[in-house]
């Protein structure tokens, strides 16, 4: 299959894959089909009755006219009622199927590797979840509408054969011409639609960054830079959108003009036939009323190709996620550990994010369960990378990462992620109430467990000062909380998860002394019950750890307690003395 060209077979394949999400609502598709058949029959009957209405009116046949008027009214009411019920069935079908696809798409998005998530904007995924799903689902209803419309239209075309052969030949030529025209135009529109979707993805991702980072943009006085960037992206969306719309409008102009030419031709032929007494006025009226139905065959071709292209663009983008054709998925082993202790070991581990060289080089370290350990070193030494490997966000290129003496590659997701929590420097807080921030982590957690976790994290006293207490809504990203409060909330969430390993990634590096003391107290409250690993720049926060590892250039340069390292590791001593000088200045 050539690039930007979608085959009929490809569309059918997409339909088959999408239908599995619609199986439970097939009955509604059947009901919609019945409704469309009834409406198609009405559409055939209405032109006949309309023609009879005009003939009876011009011939002063009042009794027959009354019967025709009432019959026409009844048919139109039947059509309206059927349309209403059809819409009801469509909504019943649409929202359940949309939910099925959206949940599956969200689930698979969460399985995408950290690399691919980092290398793509959020708009790439948001656009597919919010908009592409709708385009996929509509295809089923459209196919039903298309089939019934084509059947009724071809029925009218066949009727035209018996009414007048000349008109039939003209209509048949028109149908063939429009089929060829719409097939050509749909391929052009498909290419432009794909370019437009890509531009929208990029722009949507940037808008997300702008909204989420609005506070930092203001502080950095970078509004103009961001707006200038936004202008270029919006211009690109506008450019591709304009190209898409203009070319589509231009192609429509050609097809509409061709249709008008055929309408003129049919009209002239009818006049000629009436003038030569080949047909009556009544027959001419029926032909003209039916002409719209014949034209609808060409419209159906146009709609079919357009909807097929829209469907394929949307389906291809969605299945890039669902089928892992573009975005790689995380892979886990199958082994489950029911009695997880919390031992961690890295054996001769080497790792690189890209071709620029290893971040970790033949690194080995062993951490016993329920110990509190710190990893210190300069920025770029590889501290956060160790956390990424322990939590299976990445896998080691060489060597092994062991949890409870088991290779992390062999363990299933629940064993790894269900037993490890990470407290980052800027934890993400959901735009919900405090209580809901815990419920979304563990929907079965009790209010008592939430309060106990917050007490351990030294957060309960603060929450009780709030007007709505645990029902206080925190705003997007926890904007109403200070940095220390967000971190303590993240600690409490980790406790609610009941994980055995808790990783603190620079959790106190940007906090004032008072807040730092609260975080340290929270960590002391957990000490001995969890395997705790702390990455820290401020060494004063880790002097009480059971063991400290000094990391430099991707390897361990020293290990021991604070006192031992001051005597045996010059690099640690230098870091500590620099830290003391910094604290004195503050």
C-alpha positions as CSV (number, residue, x, y, z in Angstrom):
1,X,0.0,0.0,0.0
2,X,1.5,3.3,-1.1
3,X,1.9,6.1,1.3
4,X,-1.2,8.3,1.7
5,X,-3.3,5.9,-0.3
6,X,-5.8,3.8,1.4
7,X,-7.2,0.6,-0.2
8,X,-10.6,-0.8,0.1
9,X,-9.1,-3.9,1.8
10,X,-7.4,-1.6,4.3
11,X,-10.7,0.1,5.2
12,X,-12.4,-3.3,5.6
13,X,-9.6,-4.4,7.9
14,X,-10.1,-1.3,10.0
15,X,-13.8,-2.0,10.1
16,X,-13.3,-5.5,11.4
17,X,-11.0,-4.4,14.1
18,X,-13.4,-1.6,15.2
19,X,-16.5,-3.9,15.1
20,X,-15.2,-5.9,18.1
21,X,-15.9,-2.8,20.3
22,X,-19.5,-2.5,18.9
23,X,-20.5,-6.2,19.2
24,X,-22.6,-5.7,22.3
25,X,-24.7,-3.0,20.6
26,X,-25.3,-4.8,17.3
27,X,-29.1,-4.8,18.0
28,X,-29.1,-1.0,17.7
29,X,-27.4,-1.2,14.3
30,X,-30.1,-3.5,13.2
31,X,-32.9,-1.2,14.5
32,X,-31.1,1.8,12.7
33,X,-31.1,-0.3,9.5
34,X,-34.9,-0.9,9.8
35,X,-35.5,2.8,10.4
36,X,-33.5,3.7,7.4
37,X,-35.3,1.3,5.2
38,X,-38.6,2.9,6.3
39,X,-37.2,6.4,5.7
40,X,-35.9,5.3,2.3
41,X,-39.4,4.0,1.3
42,X,-40.9,7.3,2.5
43,X,-38.3,9.2,0.3
44,X,-39.5,7.2,-2.7
45,X,-43.2,7.7,-2.0
46,X,-43.1,11.4,-1.2
47,X,-42.0,12.6,-4.8
48,X,-44.9,10.5,-6.3
49,X,-47.4,12.0,-3.9
50,X,-46.0,15.5,-4.5
51,X,-46.4,15.1,-8.3
52,X,-50.0,13.8,-7.9
53,X,-50.7,16.7,-5.5
54,X,-49.7,19.2,-8.2
55,X,-51.6,17.4,-11.0
56,X,-54.8,17.2,-8.9
57,X,-54.5,20.8,-7.9
58,X,-54.0,22.1,-11.5
59,X,-56.9,19.8,-12.6
60,X,-59.3,20.9,-9.8
61,X,-59.7,17.3,-8.6
62,X,-60.5,18.3,-5.1
63,X,-61.5,15.0,-3.6
64,X,-58.5,13.2,-5.0
65,X,-56.3,16.2,-3.9
66,X,-57.6,15.8,-0.3
67,X,-56.7,12.1,-0.2
68,X,-53.2,12.9,-1.6
69,X,-52.6,15.7,0.9
70,X,-53.6,13.5,3.9
71,X,-51.5,10.6,2.6
72,X,-48.5,12.9,2.0
73,X,-48.9,14.3,5.6
74,X,-49.1,10.7,7.0
75,X,-45.9,9.6,5.2
76,X,-44.0,12.7,6.4
77,X,-45.1,12.1,10.0
78,X,-44.0,8.5,9.7
79,X,-40.6,9.6,8.4
80,X,-40.2,12.1,11.2
81,X,-41.1,9.5,13.9
82,X,-38.7,7.0,12.4
83,X,-36.0,9.6,12.3
84,X,-36.5,10.4,16.0
85,X,-36.3,6.7,16.9
86,X,-33.3,6.2,14.7
87,X,-31.5,9.0,16.5
88,X,-32.4,7.4,19.9
89,X,-30.9,4.1,18.7
90,X,-27.8,5.9,17.4
91,X,-27.1,7.5,20.7
92,X,-27.6,4.2,22.5
93,X,-25.0,2.7,20.2
94,X,-22.6,5.6,20.0
95,X,-21.9,6.4,23.7
96,X,-21.4,2.7,24.8
97,X,-19.0,2.0,21.8
98,X,-17.2,5.2,22.4
99,X,-16.7,4.3,26.0
100,X,-15.3,0.9,25.1
101,X,-12.8,2.3,22.6
102,X,-11.8,5.2,24.8
103,X,-11.1,3.0,27.8
104,X,-9.0,0.6,25.7
105,X,-7.1,3.6,24.2
106,X,-6.4,5.1,27.6
107,X,-5.3,1.8,28.9
108,X,-2.9,1.3,26.0
109,X,-1.7,4.9,26.2
110,X,-0.6,4.2,29.8
111,X,1.4,1.2,28.5
112,X,3.5,3.2,26.0
113,X,7.1,3.3,26.9
114,X,8.6,6.3,28.7
115,X,10.8,7.0,25.7
116,X,7.9,7.3,23.3
117,X,5.8,9.4,25.7
118,X,8.8,11.8,26.1
119,X,9.4,12.0,22.4
120,X,5.7,12.9,21.5
121,X,3.6,15.8,22.7
122,X,0.5,15.2,24.8
123,X,-1.6,16.6,21.9
124,X,-0.6,13.5,19.9
125,X,-2.6,11.3,22.3
126,X,-5.3,13.8,23.4
127,X,-6.5,14.5,19.8
128,X,-6.9,10.7,19.2
129,X,-8.8,10.1,22.4
130,X,-11.1,13.2,22.1
131,X,-11.8,13.4,18.3
132,X,-10.6,10.4,16.3
133,X,-12.8,7.9,18.2
134,X,-15.9,9.8,17.1
135,X,-14.9,9.6,13.5
136,X,-14.4,5.8,13.8
137,X,-17.8,5.1,15.4
138,X,-19.9,7.1,12.9
139,X,-18.8,4.8,10.1
140,X,-21.1,2.0,11.2
141,X,-24.2,4.2,11.1
142,X,-23.1,5.8,7.9
143,X,-22.7,2.5,6.2
144,X,-26.2,1.6,7.1
145,X,-27.5,4.9,5.8
146,X,-25.4,4.6,2.7
147,X,-26.7,1.0,1.9
148,X,-30.3,2.0,2.3
149,X,-29.9,5.2,0.4
150,X,-28.1,3.4,-2.5
151,X,-30.8,0.7,-2.6
152,X,-33.6,3.2,-2.7
153,X,-31.7,5.4,-5.2
154,X,-31.0,2.5,-7.5
155,X,-34.6,1.5,-7.2
156,X,-35.6,4.9,-8.5
157,X,-32.9,4.6,-11.3
158,X,-34.5,1.3,-12.4
159,X,-37.9,2.9,-12.3
160,X,-36.6,5.6,-14.6
161,X,-35.7,2.9,-17.1
162,X,-39.4,2.1,-17.5
163,X,-40.5,5.8,-17.4
164,X,-38.2,7.0,-20.1
165,X,-35.1,5.4,-21.7
166,X,-33.4,8.7,-22.7
167,X,-33.6,10.1,-19.2
168,X,-32.4,6.7,-17.8
169,X,-29.3,6.8,-20.0
170,X,-28.5,10.4,-19.0
171,X,-28.9,9.5,-15.3
172,X,-26.7,6.4,-15.7
173,X,-24.0,8.4,-17.3
174,X,-24.2,11.0,-14.5
175,X,-23.8,8.3,-11.8
176,X,-20.7,6.8,-13.5
177,X,-19.1,10.3,-14.0
178,X,-19.7,11.2,-10.4
179,X,-18.3,7.9,-9.1
180,X,-15.1,8.6,-10.9
181,X,-15.0,12.2,-9.8
182,X,-15.5,11.4,-6.1
183,X,-13.0,8.6,-6.1
184,X,-10.3,11.1,-7.4
185,X,-11.2,13.9,-5.1
186,X,-11.4,11.7,-2.0
187,X,-7.7,10.7,-2.4
188,X,-6.6,14.3,-2.6
189,X,-8.7,15.2,0.5
190,X,-7.3,12.3,2.4
191,X,-3.7,13.5,2.0
192,X,-4.6,17.1,3.1
193,X,-6.6,15.7,6.1
194,X,-3.6,13.7,7.4
195,X,-1.4,16.8,7.2
196,X,-4.0,18.9,9.1
197,X,-4.3,16.2,11.8
198,X,-0.5,16.2,12.3
199,X,-0.4,20.0,12.6
200,X,-3.3,19.9,15.1
201,X,-1.5,17.3,17.2
202,X,1.6,19.4,17.5
203,X,-0.4,22.6,18.3
204,X,-2.6,20.7,20.8
205,X,0.5,19.5,22.6
206,X,2.0,23.0,22.8
207,X,-1.3,24.4,24.1
208,X,-1.2,21.8,26.9
209,X,2.3,22.8,27.8
210,X,1.3,26.5,27.8
211,X,-1.6,26.0,30.1
212,X,0.2,23.6,32.5
213,X,3.3,25.8,32.6
214,X,1.5,29.2,32.7
215,X,2.8,30.0,36.2
216,X,6.5,29.4,35.2
217,X,6.0,31.2,31.9
218,X,4.8,34.3,33.9
219,X,7.7,34.1,36.3
220,X,10.2,33.7,33.5
221,X,8.7,36.7,31.7
222,X,8.5,34.4,28.7
223,X,5.0,35.3,27.5
224,X,6.2,36.8,24.2
225,X,8.4,33.8,23.4
226,X,5.6,31.4,24.0
227,X,3.1,33.5,22.1
228,X,5.5,33.8,19.1
229,X,5.9,30.0,19.2
230,X,2.1,29.6,19.4
231,X,1.7,32.0,16.4
232,X,3.9,29.8,14.2
233,X,2.1,26.6,15.3
234,X,-1.4,28.2,14.9
235,X,-0.3,29.5,11.5
236,X,0.7,26.0,10.5
237,X,-2.7,24.7,11.6
238,X,-4.3,27.5,9.7
239,X,-2.2,26.9,6.6
240,X,-2.9,23.2,6.4
241,X,-6.5,23.8,7.4
242,X,-7.0,26.4,4.7
243,X,-5.3,24.2,2.1
244,X,-7.5,21.3,3.1
245,X,-10.7,23.4,3.1
246,X,-9.9,25.4,-0.1
247,X,-8.9,22.4,-2.2
248,X,-12.0,20.5,-0.9
249,X,-14.2,23.5,-1.8
250,X,-12.5,23.8,-5.2
251,X,-13.1,20.1,-5.9
252,X,-16.7,20.5,-4.7
253,X,-17.1,23.4,-7.1
254,X,-16.1,21.2,-10.0
255,X,-18.5,18.4,-8.9
256,X,-21.4,20.8,-8.2
257,X,-20.9,22.5,-11.6
258,X,-20.9,19.1,-13.2
259,X,-24.1,18.2,-11.4
260,X,-25.7,21.5,-12.4
261,X,-24.8,20.7,-16.0
262,X,-26.6,17.3,-15.8
263,X,-29.6,19.0,-14.1
264,X,-29.8,21.5,-17.0
265,X,-29.5,18.6,-19.5
266,X,-32.3,16.6,-17.9
267,X,-34.5,19.8,-17.8
268,X,-33.9,20.5,-21.5
269,X,-34.7,16.9,-22.4
270,X,-37.9,17.0,-20.4
271,X,-39.0,20.2,-22.2
272,X,-38.2,18.6,-25.5
273,X,-40.1,15.4,-24.7
274,X,-43.2,17.4,-23.4
275,X,-43.1,19.6,-26.5
276,X,-43.1,16.6,-28.8
277,X,-45.8,14.8,-26.7
278,X,-43.5,12.0,-25.7
279,X,-44.3,12.5,-22.0
280,X,-47.0,14.2,-20.0
281,X,-46.6,17.1,-17.5
282,X,-47.3,14.6,-14.7
283,X,-44.5,12.3,-15.8
284,X,-42.1,15.3,-16.2
285,X,-42.9,16.3,-12.6
286,X,-42.2,12.8,-11.3
287,X,-38.9,12.7,-13.3
288,X,-37.9,16.1,-11.8
289,X,-38.9,15.1,-8.3
290,X,-37.0,11.8,-8.7
291,X,-34.0,13.6,-10.1
292,X,-32.9,14.6,-6.6
293,X,-33.0,11.0,-5.6
294,X,-30.8,10.1,-8.6
295,X,-28.4,12.9,-7.7
296,X,-28.3,11.5,-4.2
297,X,-26.5,8.4,-5.6
298,X,-23.6,10.7,-6.6
299,X,-23.8,12.4,-3.3
300,X,-23.7,9.0,-1.6
301,X,-20.5,8.2,-3.5
302,X,-19.0,11.5,-2.4
303,X,-20.0,10.8,1.2
304,X,-18.9,7.2,1.1
305,X,-15.4,8.1,0.0
306,X,-15.1,11.1,2.4
307,X,-16.3,9.1,5.4
308,X,-14.1,6.1,4.4
309,X,-11.1,8.5,4.3
310,X,-12.1,10.2,7.6
311,X,-12.6,6.7,9.2
312,X,-9.2,5.4,7.9
313,X,-7.3,8.5,9.1
314,X,-8.9,8.2,12.5
315,X,-8.6,4.4,12.7
316,X,-5.0,4.4,11.6
317,X,-4.1,7.0,14.3
318,X,-6.0,5.1,17.0
319,X,-4.6,1.7,16.0
320,X,-1.1,3.1,16.0
321,X,-1.6,3.1,19.8
322,X,-3.8,0.0,20.2
323,X,-1.8,-2.2,17.8
324,X,1.6,-0.8,18.8
325,X,2.5,-0.1,15.2
326,X,4.1,3.3,16.0
327,X,4.4,3.5,19.7
328,X,6.3,0.9,21.6
329,X,4.6,-0.7,24.7
330,X,6.1,-1.6,28.0
331,X,6.9,-5.2,28.4
332,X,6.9,-7.1,31.7
333,X,7.5,-10.7,32.8
334,X,5.0,-13.1,34.2
335,X,6.4,-13.9,37.6
336,X,4.4,-12.6,40.7
337,X,5.9,-12.3,44.2
338,X,3.2,-12.6,46.8
339,X,5.5,-12.0,49.8
340,X,7.5,-9.0,48.6
341,X,10.3,-7.9,51.1
342,X,11.9,-4.9,49.3
343,X,15.5,-6.1,48.7
344,X,17.1,-4.3,45.7
345,X,20.3,-5.1,43.9
346,X,22.0,-3.7,40.8
347,X,24.6,-6.1,39.3
348,X,27.1,-4.7,36.8
349,X,24.5,-2.4,35.3
350,X,25.3,-0.2,32.3
351,X,22.7,2.0,30.7
352,X,22.4,4.8,28.0
353,X,19.4,6.8,26.9
354,X,20.8,7.4,23.5
355,X,24.0,7.2,21.5
356,X,25.8,9.9,23.5
357,X,27.3,7.5,25.9
358,X,26.5,5.5,29.0
359,X,24.8,7.2,32.0
360,X,25.6,4.2,34.2
361,X,28.8,2.1,33.7
362,X,29.1,-1.3,35.2
363,X,27.4,-0.1,38.4
364,X,26.7,-2.5,41.3
365,X,24.9,-1.8,44.6
366,X,22.8,-3.7,47.1
367,X,20.1,-2.4,49.4
368,X,18.5,-4.6,52.0
369,X,14.8,-4.4,52.8
370,X,13.5,-1.9,55.3
371,X,16.8,0.1,55.2
372,X,17.0,3.8,54.5
373,X,19.6,4.6,51.9
374,X,20.8,7.7,50.1
375,X,22.4,8.2,46.7
376,X,24.3,11.5,46.4
377,X,26.4,13.1,43.7
378,X,26.6,15.9,41.2
379,X,23.8,16.6,38.6
380,X,24.1,14.2,35.7
381,X,25.8,11.5,37.7
382,X,23.0,9.0,37.1
383,X,21.0,9.1,40.3
384,X,17.5,9.5,38.8
385,X,18.4,6.9,36.2
386,X,18.8,4.3,38.9
387,X,15.2,5.1,40.0
388,X,14.1,4.7,36.4
389,X,15.6,1.2,36.3
390,X,14.4,0.1,39.7
391,X,10.8,1.1,38.7
392,X,11.1,-0.5,35.2
393,X,10.5,2.8,33.4
394,X,13.6,1.7,31.5
395,X,15.6,-1.6,31.4
396,X,19.4,-1.9,31.8
397,X,21.4,-2.4,28.6
398,X,23.8,-4.7,30.4
399,X,23.8,-6.3,33.8
400,X,20.7,-7.0,36.0
401,X,18.3,-5.2,38.3
402,X,17.1,-7.6,41.0
403,X,14.1,-7.2,43.3
404,X,14.1,-9.7,46.1
405,X,16.8,-11.6,44.1
406,X,14.5,-11.8,41.0
407,X,15.5,-10.3,37.7
408,X,13.1,-7.3,37.2
409,X,12.6,-8.4,33.5
410,X,10.9,-11.6,34.7
411,X,8.5,-9.9,37.2
412,X,5.0,-8.8,36.2
413,X,3.8,-5.2,36.4
414,X,1.8,-5.5,39.6
415,X,4.8,-6.9,41.4
416,X,7.0,-4.0,40.3
417,X,4.7,-1.0,40.2
418,X,2.5,-2.3,43.0
419,X,5.5,-2.3,45.4
420,X,7.3,0.8,44.4
421,X,6.4,4.5,44.9
422,X,8.3,7.5,43.7
423,X,8.1,10.9,45.4
424,X,9.5,13.4,42.8
425,X,10.7,16.9,43.4
426,X,7.5,18.2,41.8
427,X,4.8,15.5,42.3
428,X,1.7,15.7,40.1
429,X,-1.4,16.4,42.2
430,X,-4.8,15.7,40.5
431,X,-7.4,18.5,40.2
432,X,-9.6,16.8,42.7
433,X,-10.3,17.0,46.4
434,X,-7.6,15.8,48.9
435,X,-9.7,12.7,49.6
436,X,-10.2,12.0,45.9
437,X,-6.4,12.2,45.4
438,X,-6.2,9.2,47.6
439,X,-9.3,7.4,46.3
440,X,-8.0,7.5,42.7
441,X,-4.9,5.6,43.9
442,X,-6.9,3.1,46.0
443,X,-10.6,3.3,45.5
444,X,-11.2,1.0,48.6
445,X,-9.2,3.1,51.0
446,X,-11.1,4.2,54.1
447,X,-11.2,7.7,55.6
448,X,-9.3,6.4,58.7
449,X,-6.5,5.1,56.5
450,X,-6.3,8.4,54.7
451,X,-6.0,10.3,57.9
452,X,-3.4,7.9,59.3
453,X,-1.3,8.3,56.2
454,X,-1.5,12.1,56.3
455,X,-0.5,12.0,60.0
456,X,2.5,9.9,59.2
457,X,3.4,12.4,56.3
458,X,3.0,15.4,58.7
459,X,0.1,16.8,56.6
460,X,-3.0,16.1,58.7
461,X,-2.6,19.3,60.9
462,X,-2.4,21.5,57.8
463,X,-5.5,19.8,56.2
464,X,-7.5,20.5,59.3
465,X,-6.9,24.2,59.0
466,X,-8.6,24.2,55.6
467,X,-12.3,25.2,55.5
468,X,-13.4,22.0,53.7
469,X,-10.7,19.8,55.2
470,X,-10.2,16.6,53.3
471,X,-12.9,17.7,50.8
472,X,-10.8,20.7,49.7
473,X,-10.3,20.8,45.9
474,X,-6.6,21.4,45.1
475,X,-6.7,22.8,41.6
476,X,-4.8,21.6,38.6
477,X,-1.4,20.3,39.6
478,X,-2.1,21.1,43.2
479,X,-1.7,24.8,42.5
480,X,-3.2,25.7,45.9
481,X,-0.5,23.8,47.8
482,X,3.1,24.7,48.5
483,X,6.0,22.6,47.3
484,X,6.4,20.9,50.6
485,X,2.7,20.2,51.0
486,X,2.6,18.6,47.6
487,X,5.5,16.4,48.5
488,X,3.9,15.4,51.8
489,X,0.7,14.6,50.0
490,X,2.7,12.5,47.6
491,X,4.3,10.7,50.6
492,X,0.8,10.0,52.0
493,X,-0.4,8.7,48.6
494,X,2.6,6.3,48.6
495,X,1.6,5.1,52.1
496,X,-2.0,4.5,50.8
497,X,-0.5,2.4,48.0
498,X,1.1,0.2,50.7
499,X,4.2,-0.2,48.6
500,X,7.3,-1.7,50.2
501,X,9.8,0.5,48.4
502,X,9.6,4.3,48.5
503,X,11.9,6.4,46.3
504,X,12.5,10.1,47.0
505,X,13.8,11.9,43.9
506,X,15.3,15.2,45.1
507,X,12.3,15.6,47.3
508,X,13.8,18.2,49.6
509,X,16.2,20.0,47.2
510,X,14.1,23.2,46.7
511,X,12.4,23.5,50.1
512,X,13.0,25.9,53.0
513,X,14.5,24.6,56.2
514,X,11.2,24.4,58.1
515,X,9.4,22.4,55.3
516,X,12.5,20.3,54.9
517,X,12.3,19.4,58.6
518,X,8.7,18.3,58.1
519,X,9.7,16.0,55.2
520,X,12.5,14.6,57.2
521,X,10.1,13.9,60.1
522,X,7.8,12.1,57.7
523,X,10.6,10.0,56.4
524,X,11.7,9.1,60.0
525,X,8.1,8.1,60.7
526,X,8.4,5.5,57.9
527,X,11.9,4.4,58.7
528,X,12.3,0.6,59.4
529,X,8.9,-0.2,57.8
530,X,9.9,0.5,54.2
531,X,12.9,0.3,51.9
532,X,13.6,4.0,51.4
533,X,16.0,5.4,48.9
534,X,16.7,9.1,48.9
535,X,18.3,11.1,46.1
536,X,19.6,14.3,47.6
537,X,21.7,17.3,46.7
538,X,21.4,18.7,50.3
539,X,23.5,16.2,52.3
540,X,22.2,17.5,55.6
541,X,18.9,15.7,54.8
542,X,20.6,12.2,54.5
543,X,23.2,12.1,57.3
544,X,21.0,9.8,59.4
545,X,20.6,7.2,56.6
546,X,21.7,3.6,57.2
547,X,23.9,3.8,54.1
548,X,25.0,6.5,51.6
549,X,26.2,5.8,48.1
550,X,28.3,8.4,46.4
551,X,27.7,8.4,42.6
552,X,30.0,9.9,40.1
553,X,30.3,9.5,36.3
554,X,27.9,6.6,36.4
555,X,29.5,4.5,39.1
556,X,29.9,4.1,42.8
557,X,32.8,6.1,44.2
558,X,32.1,5.4,47.9
559,X,29.6,3.8,50.2
560,X,29.0,3.8,54.0
561,X,27.5,5.9,56.8
562,X,27.9,9.6,56.9
563,X,30.8,9.4,59.4
564,X,32.5,6.6,57.4
565,X,32.4,8.5,54.2
566,X,33.7,11.7,55.7
567,X,36.9,9.7,56.5
568,X,37.1,7.4,53.5
569,X,35.6,9.3,50.5
570,X,37.2,12.7,49.5
571,X,34.4,13.3,47.0
572,X,31.7,13.0,49.6
573,X,33.6,15.2,52.1
574,X,33.9,17.9,49.4
575,X,30.2,17.7,48.6
576,X,29.3,17.9,52.3
577,X,31.6,20.9,53.0
578,X,30.2,22.7,50.0
579,X,26.7,22.0,51.3
580,X,27.6,23.4,54.8
581,X,28.8,26.6,53.1
582,X,25.6,27.0,51.2
583,X,23.5,26.5,54.3
584,X,25.5,29.2,56.2
585,X,24.9,31.7,53.3
586,X,21.1,31.0,53.4
